Amino acid sequence: MIPQNFEYSAPATLQEALQLVAGGDRKILAGGMSLIPLMKLRLAAPEHVVDLGRVPGLNHIAEMNGVIHIGATATHHDIESSGTIRSRCPLLAEAADHIGDTQVRNMGTIGGSIAHADPAADYPASLLALEAGIRLVSANSDRTVPASEFFLDPFTTALEPGEIIAEVLVQPEEASEGYRYEKVAHPASGFAVIGVAARIRKTAGRVTFARLGVTGMGPHAFRAHRAEELLQGGADPASAAAAIDDGQEANSDLYASADYRRHLARVHAARAIMVALSRAS
Ligand SMILES: Cc1cc2nc3c(=O)[nH]c(=O)nc-3n(C[C@H](O)[C@H](O)[C@H](O)COP(=O)(O)OP(=O)(O)OC[C@H]3O[C@@H](n4cnc5c(N)ncnc54)[C@H](O)[C@@H]3O)c2cc1C
């Protein structure tokens, strides 16, 4: 349970951090909630760890020009308790509130969570439903990748060597919009066996806008486009929810078979849609 020896750097600026990660076998450390256990188990053995914890101004949460900017080192607690997120992007606050326990939420960061890309992590479902962007910077590049192109496979993202997640960019939800994050938590770890994020707008009682993100079911989180189309076409919540896993792989493990995961996804998608509908005005 003791990690292999490694060099440790605590850069004081983002520029310094970017220079350090450009230099080979370097691993970024944020909250350490996932990386430190992996290092202790020797499933990860980086030669050099670059700690973002002392980089100032990387944990901001602010709305600028109609976009909410969430710094990579904002913790889950920062997000669940932020007035800006709670009032302007309540789906994300609800997802953050579902992560782990108080200690994990105090230490873990949004950048660390999405870089780690656990297929059962909570944020990806909401970030997909929110059509968020992930801003990635390196010593010589700065690009924003849509969440739909960021999560590629279990523990695999669009991050290139030398890149750091700088920010998550989210459009505010409309005030009339209904939202819900529904989760079946694994009883031991708290991770999502299934998590469904729903955003719904309606006009004269009809659903005119639906965004559904799903995590926990397959190799990576996904948008449930078929279920969205059904809702926007006038289908009832249960009929739309029956298509939540349309065309998607389902994982099977000791806790939940693929069939059970599909069943949970449909039941909890129906619940998420119904709550979101009841919150939409
Ligand atoms: C007991 C326990 C329960 C948990 N329960 C849940 C849960 O219910 N739901 C859930 O979603 N998660 C859960 N987690 C995971 C938690 O959310 C972690 O915070 C998260 O997975 C990693 O975030 P971190 O800031 O600790 O990152 P770290 O552990 O420091 O890093 C994780 C990975 O991300 C990389 N990284 C970190 N920051 C950046 C960055 N800015 N740019 C590029 N790469 C970066 C690191 O190099 C590393 O590979 C749990 C963790 C524990 C220990």
The ligand as a MOL file (V3000), in Angstrom:
LIG
                    3D

  0  0  0     0  0            999 V3000
M  V30 BEGIN CTAB
M  V30 COUNTS 53 58 0 0 0
M  V30 BEGIN ATOM
M  V30 1 C -14.6960 6.3490 -1.6130 0
M  V30 2 C -14.9060 7.0490 -2.9460 0
M  V30 3 C -16.2030 7.1660 -3.4220 0
M  V30 4 C -16.4370 7.8010 -4.6420 0
M  V30 5 N -17.7150 7.8930 -5.1040 0
M  V30 6 C -17.9550 8.5000 -6.2760 0
M  V30 7 C -19.2850 8.6150 -6.7700 0
M  V30 8 O -20.2710 8.2200 -6.1410 0
M  V30 9 N -19.4610 9.2250 -7.9760 0
M  V30 10 C -18.3930 9.7260 -8.7110 0
M  V30 11 O -18.6210 10.2650 -9.7890 0
M  V30 12 N -17.1350 9.6330 -8.2470 0
M  V30 13 C -16.8840 9.0430 -7.0610 0
M  V30 14 N -15.6040 8.9630 -6.5970 0
M  V30 15 C -14.4950 9.5300 -7.4040 0
M  V30 16 C -14.3080 11.0070 -7.0380 0
M  V30 17 O -15.3400 11.7530 -7.6500 0
M  V30 18 C -12.9470 11.5810 -7.4700 0
M  V30 19 O -12.9340 12.8750 -7.0070 0
M  V30 20 C -12.6710 11.6630 -8.9210 0
M  V30 21 O -12.8530 10.4600 -9.5910 0
M  V30 22 C -11.2110 12.0820 -9.1620 0
M  V30 23 O -11.0640 13.4260 -8.8540 0
M  V30 24 P -9.7660 13.9570 -8.1270 0
M  V30 25 O -9.8350 15.4500 -8.1610 0
M  V30 26 O -9.6170 13.3050 -6.8130 0
M  V30 27 O -8.6140 13.5090 -9.1590 0
M  V30 28 P -7.2360 12.7350 -8.9210 0
M  V30 29 O -7.4740 11.4560 -8.1900 0
M  V30 30 O -6.2120 13.6650 -8.3810 0
M  V30 31 O -6.8730 12.4330 -10.4610 0
M  V30 32 C -7.6410 11.4990 -11.1850 0
M  V30 33 C -7.0920 11.4290 -12.6250 0
M  V30 34 O -7.3670 12.6360 -13.3240 0
M  V30 35 C -6.1420 13.2510 -13.7850 0
M  V30 36 N -6.3690 14.7030 -13.6390 0
M  V30 37 C -6.7630 15.3360 -12.5010 0
M  V30 38 N -6.9950 16.6270 -12.7610 0
M  V30 39 C -6.7180 16.8130 -14.0710 0
M  V30 40 C -6.7780 17.9540 -14.9260 0
M  V30 41 N -7.1750 19.1590 -14.5080 0
M  V30 42 N -6.4330 17.7880 -16.2200 0
M  V30 43 C -6.0580 16.5750 -16.7010 0
M  V30 44 N -5.9930 15.4680 -15.9420 0
M  V30 45 C -6.3250 15.5890 -14.6340 0
M  V30 46 C -5.0470 12.6650 -12.9230 0
M  V30 47 O -3.7910 12.6890 -13.5710 0
M  V30 48 C -5.5750 11.2690 -12.6970 0
M  V30 49 O -5.2860 10.4630 -13.8340 0
M  V30 50 C -15.3460 8.3350 -5.3820 0
M  V30 51 C -14.0360 8.2250 -4.8890 0
M  V30 52 C -13.8130 7.5880 -3.6790 0
M  V30 53 C -12.4130 7.5020 -3.1650 0
M  V30 END ATOM
M  V30 BEGIN BOND
M  V30 1 1 1 2
M  V30 2 1 2 3
M  V30 3 2 2 52
M  V30 4 2 3 4
M  V30 5 1 4 5
M  V30 6 1 4 50
M  V30 7 2 5 6
M  V30 8 1 6 7
M  V30 9 1 6 13
M  V30 10 2 7 8
M  V30 11 1 7 9
M  V30 12 1 9 10
M  V30 13 2 10 11
M  V30 14 1 10 12
M  V30 15 2 12 13
M  V30 16 1 13 14
M  V30 17 1 14 15
M  V30 18 1 14 50
M  V30 19 1 15 16
M  V30 20 1 16 17
M  V30 21 1 16 18
M  V30 22 1 18 19
M  V30 23 1 18 20
M  V30 24 1 20 21
M  V30 25 1 20 22
M  V30 26 1 22 23
M  V30 27 1 23 24
M  V30 28 2 24 25
M  V30 29 1 24 26
M  V30 30 1 24 27
M  V30 31 1 27 28
M  V30 32 2 28 29
M  V30 33 1 28 30
M  V30 34 1 28 31
M  V30 35 1 31 32
M  V30 36 1 32 33
M  V30 37 1 33 34
M  V30 38 1 33 48
M  V30 39 1 34 35
M  V30 40 1 35 36
M  V30 41 1 35 46
M  V30 42 1 36 37
M  V30 43 1 36 45
M  V30 44 2 37 38
M  V30 45 1 38 39
M  V30 46 1 39 40
M  V30 47 2 39 45
M  V30 48 1 40 41
M  V30 49 2 40 42
M  V30 50 1 42 43
M  V30 51 2 43 44
M  V30 52 1 44 45
M  V30 53 1 46 47
M  V30 54 1 46 48
M  V30 55 1 48 49
M  V30 56 2 50 51
M  V30 57 1 51 52
M  V30 58 1 52 53
M  V30 END BOND
M  V30 END CTAB
M  END
